[in-house]
């Protein structure tokens, strides 16, 4: 495969000036213009790929964060420490779950605000600790 270097902007500007003036391009100028277009396409393709990779990484982190927070809330809601259901109802957060078509749409938990904030902060801290170095 032949690698084509992207020509300098000044050279491409000169070719564009000739085209705008209605002058015919020499074969060398046509090759220069072609190389410039190829370079732009490669640059645009690379930028698009990087953008898609970053978007995928962000979605992955958002999903991981969501899962960690959900796990932390689930663990705080019922870690299995209660002796019986009555004790559980009085000692633990009681979630209310709304669903539609088999999917959870919204979950609400009641309990002390400080405890809920601690659960979420702990999930965020664990996520930050588990995140690989960039």
N, C-alpha and C positions, 0 to 999 in steps of 0.2 A: 504494500500500500504506500502510495506517495503522500508525503506530508506537505501541505501547502501552507506557507507562512502567510499570516494576514498582513497585507501591505500597510505602510504608514498612512495615517489619515491625510496628510498633505498630498500624497500621490493620488489617493482616491478623490480628493477634492478637485485636483486638476483634471482628472478624467470626467468628473461630473460637470465641471465648467465647460468642457468640450461638448458633452452631450447636450447641455442646456443651450449652447450656442448653435446647435444644429449641425455640428461638424461630425464627419465620419470618424470612427475610432480606428486606429491602427491595430493590427493583430496583437501587438504587445500591450496596448491600452485595454483591449478587450480581455486579454488574459489577466491583467491587473484587476480589472473590475470583477471578473469571475472569481479571482482569489479573494477579493474583499467580501463578496457576497458569501462565499463558502465560509470564510472566517466568522462572519456575523451569524450565519446559521449555526456553526459549531458553538459559538459563545452563547447564543440564545438557547440552544439545546442543553448545554451544560448548566446554565442558570435555571432552566426549567426542571432539570433532574434534581439539582440541589434543593430547589424550592419544594418539590414533591417529597424528597427525603426528609426535609425539615418538618413539613406538615405531618408526615407519617410519624415522626419521632414525637412531636407535640401531642398527637392523638394517642400515641402509646403511653406517654406520661400522664395525660389526663385520665385515661382508662385505669392506669395503675393507681393514681391518686384516688379515683372514685372507689376502686375495689378496696383499697386500704382503709379509707374512711368508713365504708360500709362494713368491713370486717371489724373495725374498732367499735362501731356502734352495736353491731350484733353481739360482740363479746361482752360489752358493758350491759347490754339488755338482758342477756341470760348466759352467764359463764358457767352455769350448772352447779352453783354453790348452795342453792336453796334446798331445804329439807323436803318441802312439799309445795304444791301449787299456791296455796294460800300465802305462805311466806314469800314466795316469789312475787306475787302480785303486790305485796306491801314493800318489799325490799328493793325491787329492781325497776328500771324504767319499763314502761309498758308501751310498746310500739303500736301504732295504728297504721295499717297498710291499705292503700287504695290501689286496686288493680283494674285492668281492662284487657280483655282478650288474652288472659293468661300472663300479662306483663305487669310488673309493678310500676305504677305511675308516680306515686308519692308515698313517702313514709314520714310519719310524725312520731316523735317520742316526747314524752313528758318527763320532767325531772328538773333538778336544780341546774340553772344555767352554767354555774361554775363547773359542774361535773361534765356536762355536755361539751363545754369548751375544752376541758382537759382531755377528753376522749379524742376530739378532733385534732388538738395540738399534738397529742402523742402520736396519732396516725401520721401527721405531717412530718414529725421529727423522724419517725422510723423510715418513712419514704426517703427523706433527705439522706439518712445514713446508708440506705441500701442502694442509692443511685450511684451508678458507675461514674468514675471521673471522666470528664470529657476531654 
